[in-house]
């Protein structure tokens, strides 16, 4: 990966393409699948802080889901 110290020339898109190429070249994703093949699946539920802290839906989040953004 090329290091660029000039922030005006930095490109997130270019960096993402470099990372994806690296993953493809090294087989990173397949290795991660192989390493976890025999293990119990890990399930991640994305929730806001209030939902996980008190186990109730946050009022604003519920309102947004009902009425839209």
Secondary structure as the mmCIF struct_conf table of DSSP 4:
data_model
#
loop_
_struct_conf.conf_type_id
_struct_conf.id
_struct_conf.beg_label_comp_id
_struct_conf.beg_label_asym_id
_struct_conf.beg_label_seq_id
_struct_conf.end_label_comp_id
_struct_conf.end_label_asym_id
_struct_conf.end_label_seq_id
HELX_RH_3T_P HELX_RH_3T_P1 UNK A 7 UNK A 9
HELX_RH_AL_P HELX_RH_AL_P1 UNK A 12 UNK A 26
TURN_TY1_P TURN_TY1_P1 UNK A 27 UNK A 27
HELX_RH_AL_P HELX_RH_AL_P2 UNK A 28 UNK A 35
TURN_TY1_P TURN_TY1_P2 UNK A 36 UNK A 38
BEND BEND1 UNK A 39 UNK A 39
HELX_LH_PP_P HELX_LH_PP_P1 UNK A 40 UNK A 42
HELX_RH_AL_P HELX_RH_AL_P3 UNK A 49 UNK A 54
BEND BEND2 UNK A 55 UNK A 56
HELX_RH_AL_P HELX_RH_AL_P4 UNK A 59 UNK A 67
#
